[in-house]
Amino acid sequence: MNSIFKRTSVRMFEPRMVEDEKIKDMLRAAMAAPSAMNQQPWEFFIVKKRDILEKLSTASKYAVCLKNAPAAILLCYRNNIPAPEYADIDMAVCAENLLLEATELKLGAVFLGISPHKDRMDAVAEIINCPDNLTPFCIIPFGYPAKEIMPKNHYDEKRIHEI
């Protein structure tokens, strides 16, 4: 559980590129996520091109960190799945697995929400020329952290209730 407690949002990265094997490990972890009816709705776009990262940084006021990220992974879900009402949940679990593996690999990453904001989803779809059968869900910029950020302890006993 160390990666769970060490994971934190990293928005500043060293300029060096992450090795392909580490990117593959993050994607393996993402695809190991459970999903409703085992529908595995995910599709991934690995973005390394500087001009595309800069364009994606304008898709949301929270996406500015994409400008200086060495790479990002855009998570999309397929529209033709058996249980579309669970797509966002499936994708969130998938994204968390990816973030935890990034932490395990000593990388930094941050979850940038795209769905359910139609303006963000449309902007991202246009920038990457997203196929019609896919819906953008989130973008995860990643890389080697530019500085160490200490995770916070969010444990709060007042939020625990026994019945």
Salt bridges, closest charged atoms under 4 A:
GLU14 OE1 - ARG16 NE 2.74
ASP20 OD1 - LYS48 NZ 2.88
GLU21 OE2 - ARG28 NH1 3.52
ASP25 OD1 - ARG28 NH1 2.62
GLU43 OE2 - ARG78 NH1 3.18
ASP122 OD2 - LYS118 NZ 2.91
ASP156 OD2 - ARG159 NE 3.60
